Amino acid sequence: MVGEEKYTVMLELAEGDVARISPFIFRCALDKGDQLAKDIMKDTATYLAIGIVNMVNLFIPEIPFG
C-alpha cells in the first residue's frame, strides 16, 4: 500500500494535500466507498484486535484464544 499511487477520494476531498486529510475526510471517504479508506479501516481493526487479544493474554492467560 505504501508507495503505491492509487486514486482515493480522500485526496480529492483534501484538495490534493495529504497533510489536510483529517478524520472527517477519512470518514467521508469511507461513506463514499473509497477502497483505500476501507483497506486502512480493515488493517486498523485487525491490528487493534491483535492488541486487545495480547492484552487479555497478558493479564488473564487462562482464557484460551485461537
PDBQT receptor file of N, H, CA, C and O in Angstrom, charges set to zero:
ATOM      1  N   MET A   1       0.831  -1.187   0.000  1.00  0.00    +0.000 N 
ATOM      2  CA  MET A   1       0.000   0.000   0.000  1.00  0.00    +0.000 C 
ATOM      3  C   MET A   1       0.876   1.252   0.000  1.00  0.00    +0.000 C 
ATOM      4  O   MET A   1       0.633   2.178  -0.774  1.00  0.00    +0.000 OA
ATOM      5  N   VAL A   2       1.877   1.285   0.848  1.00  0.00    +0.000 N 
ATOM      6  H   VAL A   2       2.075   0.533   1.476  1.00  0.00    +0.000 HD
ATOM      7  CA  VAL A   2       2.744   2.461   0.910  1.00  0.00    +0.000 C 
ATOM      8  C   VAL A   2       3.570   2.532  -0.362  1.00  0.00    +0.000 C 
ATOM      9  O   VAL A   2       4.129   1.529  -0.805  1.00  0.00    +0.000 OA
ATOM     10  N   GLY A   3       3.643   3.701  -0.939  1.00  0.00    +0.000 N 
ATOM     11  H   GLY A   3       3.189   4.516  -0.579  1.00  0.00    +0.000 HD
ATOM     12  CA  GLY A   3       4.423   3.896  -2.152  1.00  0.00    +0.000 C 
ATOM     13  C   GLY A   3       3.639   3.676  -3.431  1.00  0.00    +0.000 C 
ATOM     14  O   GLY A   3       4.089   4.058  -4.511  1.00  0.00    +0.000 OA
ATOM     15  N   GLU A   4       2.473   3.064  -3.319  1.00  0.00    +0.000 N 
ATOM     16  H   GLU A   4       2.107   2.754  -2.441  1.00  0.00    +0.000 HD
ATOM     17  CA  GLU A   4       1.646   2.858  -4.498  1.00  0.00    +0.000 C 
ATOM     18  C   GLU A   4       0.794   4.097  -4.726  1.00  0.00    +0.000 C 
ATOM     19  O   GLU A   4       0.240   4.665  -3.785  1.00  0.00    +0.000 OA
ATOM     20  N   GLU A   5       0.696   4.506  -5.976  1.00  0.00    +0.000 N 
ATOM     21  H   GLU A   5       1.146   4.045  -6.740  1.00  0.00    +0.000 HD
ATOM     22  CA  GLU A   5      -0.174   5.639  -6.286  1.00  0.00    +0.000 C 
ATOM     23  C   GLU A   5      -1.517   5.101  -6.743  1.00  0.00    +0.000 C 
ATOM     24  O   GLU A   5      -1.610   4.415  -7.761  1.00  0.00    +0.000 OA
ATOM     25  N   LYS A   6      -2.537   5.411  -5.998  1.00  0.00    +0.000 N 
ATOM     26  H   LYS A   6      -2.461   5.968  -5.171  1.00  0.00    +0.000 HD
ATOM     27  CA  LYS A   6      -3.900   4.989  -6.307  1.00  0.00    +0.000 C 
ATOM     28  C   LYS A   6      -4.802   6.203  -6.217  1.00  0.00    +0.000 C 
ATOM     29  O   LYS A   6      -4.506   7.167  -5.510  1.00  0.00    +0.000 OA
ATOM     30  N   TYR A   7      -5.906   6.142  -6.944  1.00  0.00    +0.000 N 
ATOM     31  H   TYR A   7      -6.147   5.360  -7.518  1.00  0.00    +0.000 HD
ATOM     32  CA  TYR A   7      -6.916   7.181  -6.790  1.00  0.00    +0.000 C 
ATOM     33  C   TYR A   7      -7.593   6.966  -5.445  1.00  0.00    +0.000 C 
ATOM     34  O   TYR A   7      -7.919   5.837  -5.080  1.00  0.00    +0.000 OA
ATOM     35  N   THR A   8      -7.800   8.036  -4.723  1.00  0.00    +0.000 N 
ATOM     36  H   THR A   8      -7.536   8.954  -5.020  1.00  0.00    +0.000 HD
ATOM     37  CA  THR A   8      -8.530   7.963  -3.470  1.00  0.00    +0.000 C 
ATOM     38  C   THR A   8      -9.376   9.218  -3.295  1.00  0.00    +0.000 C 
ATOM     39  O   THR A   8      -8.937  10.331  -3.584  1.00  0.00    +0.000 OA
ATOM     40  N   VAL A   9     -10.573   9.015  -2.826  1.00  0.00    +0.000 N 
ATOM     41  H   VAL A   9     -10.930   8.110  -2.592  1.00  0.00    +0.000 HD
ATOM     42  CA  VAL A   9     -11.483  10.123  -2.567  1.00  0.00    +0.000 C 
ATOM     43  C   VAL A   9     -10.893  11.050  -1.503  1.00  0.00    +0.000 C 
ATOM     44  O   VAL A   9     -11.154  12.253  -1.503  1.00  0.00    +0.000 OA
ATOM     45  N   MET A  10     -10.093  10.475  -0.596  1.00  0.00    +0.000 N 
ATOM     46  H   MET A  10      -9.881   9.498  -0.596  1.00  0.00    +0.000 HD
ATOM     47  CA  MET A  10      -9.507  11.292   0.476  1.00  0.00    +0.000 C 
ATOM     48  C   MET A  10      -8.674  12.432  -0.091  1.00  0.00    +0.000 C 
ATOM     49  O   MET A  10      -8.775  13.564   0.382  1.00  0.00    +0.000 OA
ATOM     50  N   LEU A  11      -7.857  12.151  -1.095  1.00  0.00    +0.000 N 
ATOM     51  H   LEU A  11      -7.776  11.231  -1.479  1.00  0.00    +0.000 HD
ATOM     52  CA  LEU A  11      -7.041  13.216  -1.696  1.00  0.00    +0.000 C 
ATOM     53  C   LEU A  11      -7.904  14.243  -2.402  1.00  0.00    +0.000 C 
ATOM     54  O   LEU A  11      -7.619  15.440  -2.361  1.00  0.00    +0.000 OA
ATOM     55  N   GLU A  12      -8.946  13.778  -3.041  1.00  0.00    +0.000 N 
ATOM     56  H   GLU A  12      -9.177  12.806  -3.075  1.00  0.00    +0.000 HD
ATOM     57  CA  GLU A  12      -9.857  14.705  -3.716  1.00  0.00    +0.000 C 
ATOM     58  C   GLU A  12     -10.509  15.648  -2.697  1.00  0.00    +0.000 C 
ATOM     59  O   GLU A  12     -10.580  16.857  -2.918  1.00  0.00    +0.000 OA
ATOM     60  N   LEU A  13     -10.982  15.085  -1.583  1.00  0.00    +0.000 N 
ATOM     61  H   LEU A  13     -10.924  14.103  -1.403  1.00  0.00    +0.000 HD
ATOM     62  CA  LEU A  13     -11.618  15.899  -0.544  1.00  0.00    +0.000 C 
ATOM     63  C   LEU A  13     -10.621  16.830   0.142  1.00  0.00    +0.000 C 
ATOM     64  O   LEU A  13     -10.996  17.901   0.620  1.00  0.00    +0.000 OA
ATOM     65  N   ALA A  14      -9.352  16.422   0.189  1.00  0.00    +0.000 N 
ATOM     66  H   ALA A  14      -9.048  15.552  -0.200  1.00  0.00    +0.000 HD
ATOM     67  CA  ALA A  14      -8.307  17.240   0.816  1.00  0.00    +0.000 C 
ATOM     68  C   ALA A  14      -7.650  18.169  -0.196  1.00  0.00    +0.000 C 
ATOM     69  O   ALA A  14      -6.615  18.773   0.088  1.00  0.00    +0.000 OA
ATOM     70  N   GLU A  15      -8.248  18.280  -1.368  1.00  0.00    +0.000 N 
ATOM     71  H   GLU A  15      -9.088  17.790  -1.599  1.00  0.00    +0.000 HD
ATOM     72  CA  GLU A  15      -7.757  19.152  -2.437  1.00  0.00    +0.000 C 
ATOM     73  C   GLU A  15      -6.307  18.851  -2.798  1.00  0.00    +0.000 C 
ATOM     74  O   GLU A  15      -5.519  19.757  -3.066  1.00  0.00    +0.000 OA
ATOM     75  N   GLY A  16      -5.964  17.550  -2.801  1.00  0.00    +0.000 N 
ATOM     76  H   GLY A  16      -6.605  16.813  -2.584  1.00  0.00    +0.000 HD
ATOM     77  CA  GLY A  16      -4.641  17.112  -3.233  1.00  0.00    +0.000 C 
ATOM     78  C   GLY A  16      -3.539  17.233  -2.198  1.00  0.00    +0.000 C 
ATOM     79  O   GLY A  16      -2.392  16.893  -2.487  1.00  0.00    +0.000 OA
ATOM     80  N   ASP A  17      -3.851  17.705  -1.008  1.00  0.00    +0.000 N 
ATOM     81  H   ASP A  17      -4.783  17.982  -0.774  1.00  0.00    +0.000 HD
ATOM     82  CA  ASP A  17      -2.847  17.914   0.040  1.00  0.00    +0.000 C 
ATOM     83  C   ASP A  17      -2.988  16.831   1.112  1.00  0.00    +0.000 C 
ATOM     84  O   ASP A  17      -3.933  16.844   1.900  1.00  0.00    +0.000 OA
ATOM     85  N   VAL A  18      -2.039  15.897   1.130  1.00  0.00    +0.000 N 
ATOM     86  H   VAL A  18      -1.271  15.886   0.490  1.00  0.00    +0.000 HD
ATOM     87  CA  VAL A  18      -2.091  14.782   2.078  1.00  0.00    +0.000 C 
ATOM     88  C   VAL A  18      -2.151  15.281   3.522  1.00  0.00    +0.000 C 
ATOM     89  O   VAL A  18      -2.806  14.662   4.361  1.00  0.00    +0.000 OA
ATOM     90  N   ALA A  19      -1.488  16.371   3.813  1.00  0.00    +0.000 N 
ATOM     91  H   ALA A  19      -0.956  16.874   3.131  1.00  0.00    +0.000 HD
ATOM     92  CA  ALA A  19      -1.460  16.919   5.175  1.00  0.00    +0.000 C 
ATOM     93  C   ALA A  19      -2.845  17.373   5.643  1.00  0.00    +0.000 C 
ATOM     94  O   ALA A  19      -3.070  17.528   6.843  1.00  0.00    +0.000 OA
ATOM     95  N   ARG A  20      -3.760  17.585   4.721  1.00  0.00    +0.000 N 
ATOM     96  H   ARG A  20      -3.577  17.459   3.746  1.00  0.00    +0.000 HD
ATOM     97  CA  ARG A  20      -5.109  18.047   5.086  1.00  0.00    +0.000 C 
ATOM     98  C   ARG A  20      -6.083  16.899   5.345  1.00  0.00    +0.000 C 
ATOM     99  O   ARG A  20      -7.236  17.138   5.706  1.00  0.00    +0.000 OA
ATOM    100  N   ILE A  21      -5.634  15.657   5.166  1.00  0.00    +0.000 N 
ATOM    101  H   ILE A  21      -4.697  15.462   4.873  1.00  0.00    +0.000 HD
ATOM    102  CA  ILE A  21      -6.531  14.527   5.413  1.00  0.00    +0.000 C 
ATOM    103  C   ILE A  21      -6.767  14.425   6.919  1.00  0.00    +0.000 C 
ATOM    104  O   ILE A  21      -5.834  14.246   7.702  1.00  0.00    +0.000 OA
ATOM    105  N   SER A  22      -8.021  14.540   7.297  1.00  0.00    +0.000 N 
ATOM    106  H   SER A  22      -8.778  14.686   6.661  1.00  0.00    +0.000 HD
ATOM    107  CA  SER A  22      -8.425  14.537   8.705  1.00  0.00    +0.000 C 
ATOM    108  C   SER A  22      -9.348  13.338   8.955  1.00  0.00    +0.000 C 
ATOM    109  O   SER A  22      -9.762  12.669   8.008  1.00  0.00    +0.000 OA
ATOM    110  N   PRO A  23      -9.670  13.068  10.211  1.00  0.00    +0.000 N 
ATOM    111  CA  PRO A  23     -10.644  12.010  10.486  1.00  0.00    +0.000 C 
ATOM    112  C   PRO A  23     -11.980  12.248   9.776  1.00  0.00    +0.000 C 
ATOM    113  O   PRO A  23     -12.630  11.299   9.336  1.00  0.00    +0.000 OA
ATOM    114  N   PHE A  24     -12.386  13.509   9.668  1.00  0.00    +0.000 N 
ATOM    115  H   PHE A  24     -11.859  14.280  10.025  1.00  0.00    +0.000 HD
ATOM    116  CA  PHE A  24     -13.635  13.824   8.969  1.00  0.00    +0.000 C 
ATOM    117  C   PHE A  24     -13.545  13.435   7.491  1.00  0.00    +0.000 C 
ATOM    118  O   PHE A  24     -14.468  12.831   6.946  1.00  0.00    +0.000 OA
ATOM    119  N   ILE A  25     -12.441  13.779   6.857  1.00  0.00    +0.000 N 
ATOM    120  H   ILE A  25     -11.690  14.270   7.300  1.00  0.00    +0.000 HD
ATOM    121  CA  ILE A  25     -12.248  13.434   5.441  1.00  0.00    +0.000 C 
ATOM    122  C   ILE A  25     -12.182  11.920   5.283  1.00  0.00    +0.000 C 
ATOM    123  O   ILE A  25     -12.754  11.365   4.345  1.00  0.00    +0.000 OA
ATOM    124  N   PHE A  26     -11.487  11.254   6.200  1.00  0.00    +0.000 N 
ATOM    125  H   PHE A  26     -11.023  11.706   6.962  1.00  0.00    +0.000 HD
ATOM    126  CA  PHE A  26     -11.406   9.794   6.170  1.00  0.00    +0.000 C 
ATOM    127  C   PHE A  26     -12.804   9.188   6.240  1.00  0.00    +0.000 C 
ATOM    128  O   PHE A  26     -13.127   8.280   5.475  1.00  0.00    +0.000 OA
ATOM    129  N   ARG A  27     -13.633   9.686   7.154  1.00  0.00    +0.000 N 
ATOM    130  H   ARG A  27     -13.371  10.423   7.776  1.00  0.00    +0.000 HD
ATOM    131  CA  ARG A  27     -14.997   9.170   7.303  1.00  0.00    +0.000 C 
ATOM    132  C   ARG A  27     -15.836   9.432   6.049  1.00  0.00    +0.000 C 
ATOM    133  O   ARG A  27     -16.599   8.567   5.620  1.00  0.00    +0.000 OA
ATOM    134  N   CYS A  28     -15.696  10.612   5.470  1.00  0.00    +0.000 N 
ATOM    135  H   CYS A  28     -15.076  11.315   5.819  1.00  0.00    +0.000 HD
ATOM    136  CA  CYS A  28     -16.420  10.923   4.231  1.00  0.00    +0.000 C 
ATOM    137  C   CYS A  28     -16.012   9.966   3.116  1.00  0.00    +0.000 C 
ATOM    138  O   CYS A  28     -16.853   9.504   2.345  1.00  0.00    +0.000 OA
ATOM    139  N   ALA A  29     -14.723   9.676   3.037  1.00  0.00    +0.000 N 
ATOM    140  H   ALA A  29     -14.040  10.051   3.664  1.00  0.00    +0.000 HD
ATOM    141  CA  ALA A  29     -14.232   8.746   2.019  1.00  0.00    +0.000 C 
ATOM    142  C   ALA A  29     -14.806   7.351   2.254  1.00  0.00    +0.000 C 
ATOM    143  O   ALA A  29     -15.184   6.670   1.301  1.00  0.00    +0.000 OA
ATOM    144  N   LEU A  30     -14.873   6.924   3.499  1.00  0.00    +0.000 N 
ATOM    145  H   LEU A  30     -14.565   7.477   4.274  1.00  0.00    +0.000 HD
ATOM    146  CA  LEU A  30     -15.492   5.631   3.813  1.00  0.00    +0.000 C 
ATOM    147  C   LEU A  30     -16.949   5.613   3.370  1.00  0.00    +0.000 C 
ATOM    148  O   LEU A  30     -17.408   4.643   2.767  1.00  0.00    +0.000 OA
ATOM    149  N   ASP A  31     -17.675   6.685   3.669  1.00  0.00    +0.000 N 
ATOM    150  H   ASP A  31     -17.303   7.473   4.159  1.00  0.00    +0.000 HD
ATOM    151  CA  ASP A  31     -19.085   6.772   3.291  1.00  0.00    +0.000 C 
ATOM    152  C   ASP A  31     -19.276   6.724   1.784  1.00  0.00    +0.000 C 
ATOM    153  O   ASP A  31     -20.309   6.256   1.303  1.00  0.00    +0.000 OA
ATOM    154  N   LYS A  32     -18.286   7.205   1.032  1.00  0.00    +0.000 N 
ATOM    155  H   LYS A  32     -17.447   7.585   1.422  1.00  0.00    +0.000 HD
ATOM    156  CA  LYS A  32     -18.363   7.192  -0.432  1.00  0.00    +0.000 C 
ATOM    157  C   LYS A  32     -17.842   5.884  -1.020  1.00  0.00    +0.000 C 
ATOM    158  O   LYS A  32     -17.842   5.710  -2.238  1.00  0.00    +0.000 OA
ATOM    159  N   GLY A  33     -17.392   4.954  -0.152  1.00  0.00    +0.000 N 
ATOM    160  H   GLY A  33     -17.392   5.096   0.837  1.00  0.00    +0.000 HD
ATOM    161  CA  GLY A  33     -16.937   3.648  -0.626  1.00  0.00    +0.000 C 
ATOM    162  C   GLY A  33     -15.508   3.621  -1.130  1.00  0.00    +0.000 C 
ATOM    163  O   GLY A  33     -15.148   2.741  -1.912  1.00  0.00    +0.000 OA
ATOM    164  N   ASP A  34     -14.690   4.564  -0.700  1.00  0.00    +0.000 N 
ATOM    165  H   ASP A  34     -14.983   5.279  -0.064  1.00  0.00    +0.000 HD
ATOM    166  CA  ASP A  34     -13.293   4.633  -1.131  1.00  0.00    +0.000 C 
ATOM    167  C   ASP A  34     -12.540   3.367  -0.703  1.00  0.00    +0.000 C 
ATOM    168  O   ASP A  34     -12.519   3.028   0.480  1.00  0.00    +0.000 OA
ATOM    169  N   GLN A  35     -11.924   2.673  -1.659  1.00  0.00    +0.000 N 
ATOM    170  H   GLN A  35     -11.941   2.948  -2.620  1.00  0.00    +0.000 HD
ATOM    171  CA  GLN A  35     -11.264   1.407  -1.373  1.00  0.00    +0.000 C 
ATOM    172  C   GLN A  35     -10.063   1.572  -0.448  1.00  0.00    +0.000 C 
ATOM    173  O   GLN A  35      -9.858   0.746   0.441  1.00  0.00    +0.000 OA
ATOM    174  N   LEU A  36      -9.269   2.616  -0.638  1.00  0.00    +0.000 N 
ATOM    175  H   LEU A  36      -9.436   3.287  -1.361  1.00  0.00    +0.000 HD
ATOM    176  CA  LEU A  36      -8.113   2.835   0.231  1.00  0.00    +0.000 C 
ATOM    177  C   LEU A  36      -8.562   3.078   1.674  1.00  0.00    +0.000 C 
ATOM    178  O   LEU A  36      -7.952   2.556   2.606  1.00  0.00    +0.000 OA
ATOM    179  N   ALA A  37      -9.609   3.857   1.861  1.00  0.00    +0.000 N 
ATOM    180  H   ALA A  37     -10.105   4.282   1.103  1.00  0.00    +0.000 HD
ATOM    181  CA  ALA A  37     -10.137   4.098   3.207  1.00  0.00    +0.000 C 
ATOM    182  C   ALA A  37     -10.630   2.789   3.828  1.00  0.00    +0.000 C 
ATOM    183  O   ALA A  37     -10.422   2.549   5.018  1.00  0.00    +0.000 OA
ATOM    184  N   LYS A  38     -11.278   1.949   3.031  1.00  0.00    +0.000 N 
ATOM    185  H   LYS A  38     -11.447   2.143   2.065  1.00  0.00    +0.000 HD
ATOM    186  CA  LYS A  38     -11.733   0.647   3.525  1.00  0.00    +0.000 C 
ATOM    187  C   LYS A  38     -10.551  -0.218   3.939  1.00  0.00    +0.000 C 
ATOM    188  O   LYS A  38     -10.590  -0.872   4.981  1.00  0.00    +0.000 OA
ATOM    189  N   ASP A  39      -9.496  -0.222   3.121  1.00  0.00    +0.000 N 
ATOM    190  H   ASP A  39      -9.464   0.309   2.275  1.00  0.00    +0.000 HD
ATOM    191  CA  ASP A  39      -8.304  -1.013   3.440  1.00  0.00    +0.000 C 
ATOM    192  C   ASP A  39      -7.644  -0.524   4.724  1.00  0.00    +0.000 C 
ATOM    193  O   ASP A  39      -7.210  -1.328   5.549  1.00  0.00    +0.000 OA
ATOM    194  N   ILE A  40      -7.569   0.793   4.893  1.00  0.00    +0.000 N 
ATOM    195  H   ILE A  40      -7.921   1.446   4.223  1.00  0.00    +0.000 HD
ATOM    196  CA  ILE A  40      -6.986   1.361   6.110  1.00  0.00    +0.000 C 
ATOM    197  C   ILE A  40      -7.821   0.963   7.321  1.00  0.00    +0.000 C 
ATOM    198  O   ILE A  40      -7.268   0.598   8.358  1.00  0.00    +0.000 OA
ATOM    199  N   MET A  41      -9.136   1.028   7.205  1.00  0.00    +0.000 N 
ATOM    200  H   MET A  41      -9.585   1.324   6.363  1.00  0.00    +0.000 HD
ATOM    201  CA  MET A  41     -10.018   0.664   8.315  1.00  0.00    +0.000 C 
ATOM    202  C   MET A  41      -9.868  -0.816   8.657  1.00  0.00    +0.000 C 
ATOM    203  O   MET A  41      -9.813  -1.182   9.832  1.00  0.00    +0.000 OA
ATOM    204  N   LYS A  42      -9.803  -1.665   7.634  1.00  0.00    +0.000 N 
ATOM    205  H   LYS A  42      -9.847  -1.367   6.681  1.00  0.00    +0.000 HD
ATOM    206  CA  LYS A  42      -9.649  -3.103   7.865  1.00  0.00    +0.000 C 
ATOM    207  C   LYS A  42      -8.329  -3.397   8.565  1.00  0.00    +0.000 C 
ATOM    208  O   LYS A  42      -8.299  -4.160   9.531  1.00  0.00    +0.000 OA
ATOM    209  N   ASP A  43      -7.239  -2.802   8.089  1.00  0.00    +0.000 N 
ATOM    210  H   ASP A  43      -7.264  -2.183   7.304  1.00  0.00    +0.000 HD
ATOM    211  CA  ASP A  43      -5.928  -3.011   8.708  1.00  0.00    +0.000 C 
ATOM    212  C   ASP A  43      -5.920  -2.516  10.152  1.00  0.00    +0.000 C 
ATOM    213  O   ASP A  43      -5.383  -3.183  11.037  1.00  0.00    +0.000 OA
ATOM    214  N   THR A  44      -6.510  -1.357  10.387  1.00  0.00    +0.000 N 
ATOM    215  H   THR A  44      -6.946  -0.815   9.669  1.00  0.00    +0.000 HD
ATOM    216  CA  THR A  44      -6.559  -0.796  11.738  1.00  0.00    +0.000 C 
ATOM    217  C   THR A  44      -7.345  -1.711  12.672  1.00  0.00    +0.000 C 
ATOM    218  O   THR A  44      -6.913  -1.965  13.796  1.00  0.00    +0.000 OA
ATOM    219  N   ALA A  45      -8.486  -2.206  12.222  1.00  0.00    +0.000 N 
ATOM    220  H   ALA A  45      -8.837  -2.000  11.309  1.00  0.00    +0.000 HD
ATOM    221  CA  ALA A  45      -9.300  -3.110  13.047  1.00  0.00    +0.000 C 
ATOM    222  C   ALA A  45      -8.542  -4.398  13.350  1.00  0.00    +0.000 C 
ATOM    223  O   ALA A  45      -8.616  -4.914  14.465  1.00  0.00    +0.000 OA
ATOM    224  N   THR A  46      -7.818  -4.916  12.369  1.00  0.00    +0.000 N 
ATOM    225  H   THR A  46      -7.758  -4.497  11.463  1.00  0.00    +0.000 HD
ATOM    226  CA  THR A  46      -7.035  -6.135  12.570  1.00  0.00    +0.000 C 
ATOM    227  C   THR A  46      -5.972  -5.927  13.641  1.00  0.00    +0.000 C 
ATOM    228  O   THR A  46      -5.845  -6.736  14.560  1.00  0.00    +0.000 OA
ATOM    229  N   TYR A  47      -5.208  -4.840  13.521  1.00  0.00    +0.000 N 
ATOM    230  H   TYR A  47      -5.311  -4.184  12.774  1.00  0.00    +0.000 HD
ATOM    231  CA  TYR A  47      -4.138  -4.580  14.490  1.00  0.00    +0.000 C 
ATOM    232  C   TYR A  47      -4.696  -4.283  15.885  1.00  0.00    +0.000 C 
ATOM    233  O   TYR A  47      -4.096  -4.680  16.884  1.00  0.00    +0.000 OA
ATOM    234  N   LEU A  48      -5.828  -3.594  15.964  1.00  0.00    +0.000 N 
ATOM    235  H   LEU A  48      -6.315  -3.272  15.152  1.00  0.00    +0.000 HD
ATOM    236  CA  LEU A  48      -6.454  -3.351  17.268  1.00  0.00    +0.000 C 
ATOM    237  C   LEU A  48      -6.915  -4.660  17.907  1.00  0.00    +0.000 C 
ATOM    238  O   LEU A  48      -6.744  -4.860  19.109  1.00  0.00    +0.000 OA
ATOM    239  N   ALA A  49      -7.495  -5.541  17.111  1.00  0.00    +0.000 N 
ATOM    240  H   ALA A  49      -7.634  -5.379  16.134  1.00  0.00    +0.000 HD
ATOM    241  CA  ALA A  49      -7.946  -6.835  17.634  1.00  0.00    +0.000 C 
ATOM    242  C   ALA A  49      -6.767  -7.648  18.148  1.00  0.00    +0.000 C 
ATOM    243  O   ALA A  49      -6.854  -8.258  19.213  1.00  0.00    +0.000 OA
ATOM    244  N   ILE A  50      -5.671  -7.662  17.406  1.00  0.00    +0.000 N 
ATOM    245  H   ILE A  50      -5.600  -7.166  16.541  1.00  0.00    +0.000 HD
ATOM    246  CA  ILE A  50      -4.471  -8.381  17.850  1.00  0.00    +0.000 C 
ATOM    247  C   ILE A  50      -3.972  -7.801  19.173  1.00  0.00    +0.000 C 
ATOM    248  O   ILE A  50      -3.607  -8.547  20.082  1.00  0.00    +0.000 OA
ATOM    249  N   GLY A  51      -3.956  -6.481  19.278  1.00  0.00    +0.000 N 
ATOM    250  H   GLY A  51      -4.253  -5.876  18.539  1.00  0.00    +0.000 HD
ATOM    251  CA  GLY A  51      -3.510  -5.829  20.506  1.00  0.00    +0.000 C 
ATOM    252  C   GLY A  51      -4.399  -6.156  21.689  1.00  0.00    +0.000 C 
ATOM    253  O   GLY A  51      -3.903  -6.389  22.792  1.00  0.00    +0.000 OA
ATOM    254  N   ILE A  52      -5.707  -6.177  21.474  1.00  0.00    +0.000 N 
ATOM    255  H   ILE A  52      -6.109  -5.988  20.578  1.00  0.00    +0.000 HD
ATOM    256  CA  ILE A  52      -6.645  -6.496  22.557  1.00  0.00    +0.000 C 
ATOM    257  C   ILE A  52      -6.448  -7.935  23.029  1.00  0.00    +0.000 C 
ATOM    258  O   ILE A  52      -6.418  -8.199  24.231  1.00  0.00    +0.000 OA
ATOM    259  N   VAL A  53      -6.313  -8.861  22.081  1.00  0.00    +0.000 N 
ATOM    260  H   VAL A  53      -6.337  -8.646  21.105  1.00  0.00    +0.000 HD
ATOM    261  CA  VAL A  53      -6.078 -10.261  22.446  1.00  0.00    +0.000 C 
ATOM    262  C   VAL A  53      -4.765 -10.397  23.214  1.00  0.00    +0.000 C 
ATOM    263  O   VAL A  53      -4.698 -11.140  24.193  1.00  0.00    +0.000 OA
ATOM    264  N   ASN A  54      -3.734  -9.695  22.785  1.00  0.00    +0.000 N 
ATOM    265  H   ASN A  54      -3.789  -9.092  21.990  1.00  0.00    +0.000 HD
ATOM    266  CA  ASN A  54      -2.455  -9.744  23.501  1.00  0.00    +0.000 C 
ATOM    267  C   ASN A  54      -2.587  -9.215  24.928  1.00  0.00    +0.000 C 
ATOM    268  O   ASN A  54      -2.009  -9.785  25.854  1.00  0.00    +0.000 OA
ATOM    269  N   MET A  55      -3.338  -8.138  25.110  1.00  0.00    +0.000 N 
ATOM    270  H   MET A  55      -3.807  -7.675  24.358  1.00  0.00    +0.000 HD
ATOM    271  CA  MET A  55      -3.537  -7.588  26.458  1.00  0.00    +0.000 C 
ATOM    272  C   MET A  55      -4.313  -8.571  27.337  1.00  0.00    +0.000 C 
ATOM    273  O   MET A  55      -3.973  -8.757  28.506  1.00  0.00    +0.000 OA
ATOM    274  N   VAL A  56      -5.345  -9.197  26.784  1.00  0.00    +0.000 N 
ATOM    275  H   VAL A  56      -5.621  -9.047  25.835  1.00  0.00    +0.000 HD
ATOM    276  CA  VAL A  56      -6.105 -10.194  27.547  1.00  0.00    +0.000 C 
ATOM    277  C   VAL A  56      -5.192 -11.350  27.931  1.00  0.00    +0.000 C 
ATOM    278  O   VAL A  56      -5.214 -11.804  29.075  1.00  0.00    +0.000 OA
ATOM    279  N   ASN A  57      -4.385 -11.832  26.979  1.00  0.00    +0.000 N 
ATOM    280  H   ASN A  57      -4.368 -11.463  26.050  1.00  0.00    +0.000 HD
ATOM    281  CA  ASN A  57      -3.455 -12.924  27.278  1.00  0.00    +0.000 C 
ATOM    282  C   ASN A  57      -2.431 -12.526  28.332  1.00  0.00    +0.000 C 
ATOM    283  O   ASN A  57      -2.005 -13.365  29.126  1.00  0.00    +0.000 OA
ATOM    284  N   LEU A  58      -2.038 -11.280  28.351  1.00  0.00    +0.000 N 
ATOM    285  H   LEU A  58      -2.384 -10.598  27.706  1.00  0.00    +0.000 HD
ATOM    286  CA  LEU A  58      -1.066 -10.804  29.330  1.00  0.00    +0.000 C 
ATOM    287  C   LEU A  58      -1.651 -10.792  30.744  1.00  0.00    +0.000 C 
ATOM    288  O   LEU A  58      -0.999 -11.215  31.698  1.00  0.00    +0.000 OA
ATOM    289  N   PHE A  59      -2.882 -10.304  30.866  1.00  0.00    +0.000 N 
ATOM    290  H   PHE A  59      -3.412  -9.961  30.090  1.00  0.00    +0.000 HD
ATOM    291  CA  PHE A  59      -3.485 -10.148  32.186  1.00  0.00    +0.000 C 
ATOM    292  C   PHE A  59      -4.326 -11.341  32.633  1.00  0.00    +0.000 C 
ATOM    293  O   PHE A  59      -4.477 -11.575  33.832  1.00  0.00    +0.000 OA
ATOM    294  N   ILE A  60      -4.874 -12.094  31.684  1.00  0.00    +0.000 N 
ATOM    295  H   ILE A  60      -4.751 -11.904  30.710  1.00  0.00    +0.000 HD
ATOM    296  CA  ILE A  60      -5.698 -13.265  32.023  1.00  0.00    +0.000 C 
ATOM    297  C   ILE A  60      -5.265 -14.421  31.112  1.00  0.00    +0.000 C 
ATOM    298  O   ILE A  60      -5.986 -14.770  30.177  1.00  0.00    +0.000 OA
ATOM    299  N   PRO A  61      -4.110 -15.008  31.374  1.00  0.00    +0.000 N 
ATOM    300  CA  PRO A  61      -3.565 -16.018  30.460  1.00  0.00    +0.000 C 
ATOM    301  C   PRO A  61      -4.372 -17.312  30.394  1.00  0.00    +0.000 C 
ATOM    302  O   PRO A  61      -4.200 -18.085  29.452  1.00  0.00    +0.000 OA
ATOM    303  N   GLU A  62      -5.244 -17.568  31.364  1.00  0.00    +0.000 N 
ATOM    304  H   GLU A  62      -5.384 -16.939  32.129  1.00  0.00    +0.000 HD
ATOM    305  CA  GLU A  62      -6.003 -18.818  31.342  1.00  0.00    +0.000 C 
ATOM    306  C   GLU A  62      -7.174 -18.806  30.357  1.00  0.00    +0.000 C 
ATOM    307  O   GLU A  62      -7.782 -19.853  30.131  1.00  0.00    +0.000 OA
ATOM    308  N   ILE A  63      -7.509 -17.657  29.765  1.00  0.00    +0.000 N 
ATOM    309  H   ILE A  63      -7.015 -16.807  29.949  1.00  0.00    +0.000 HD
ATOM    310  CA  ILE A  63      -8.574 -17.590  28.758  1.00  0.00    +0.000 C 
ATOM    311  C   ILE A  63      -7.975 -17.981  27.407  1.00  0.00    +0.000 C 
ATOM    312  O   ILE A  63      -7.090 -17.293  26.898  1.00  0.00    +0.000 OA
ATOM    313  N   PRO A  64      -8.460 -19.096  26.820  1.00  0.00    +0.000 N 
ATOM    314  CA  PRO A  64      -7.884 -19.526  25.535  1.00  0.00    +0.000 C 
ATOM    315  C   PRO A  64      -8.452 -18.724  24.361  1.00  0.00    +0.000 C 
ATOM    316  O   PRO A  64      -9.660 -18.498  24.276  1.00  0.00    +0.000 OA
ATOM    317  N   PHE A  65      -7.576 -18.304  23.473  1.00  0.00    +0.000 N 
ATOM    318  H   PHE A  65      -6.596 -18.488  23.543  1.00  0.00    +0.000 HD
ATOM    319  CA  PHE A  65      -7.970 -17.669  22.218  1.00  0.00    +0.000 C 
ATOM    320  C   PHE A  65      -7.336 -18.468  21.105  1.00  0.00    +0.000 C 
ATOM    321  O   PHE A  65      -6.221 -18.970  21.249  1.00  0.00    +0.000 OA
ATOM    322  N   GLY A  66      -8.036 -18.587  20.005  1.00  0.00    +0.000 N 
ATOM    323  H   GLY A  66      -8.942 -18.179  19.888  1.00  0.00    +0.000 HD
ATOM    324  CA  GLY A  66      -7.392 -19.271  18.896  1.00  0.00    +0.000 C 
ATOM    325  C   GLY A  66      -8.321 -19.985  18.089  1.00  0.00    +0.000 C 
ATOM    326  O   GLY A  66      -7.929 -20.617  17.109  1.00  0.00    +0.000 OA
TER     327      GLY A  66
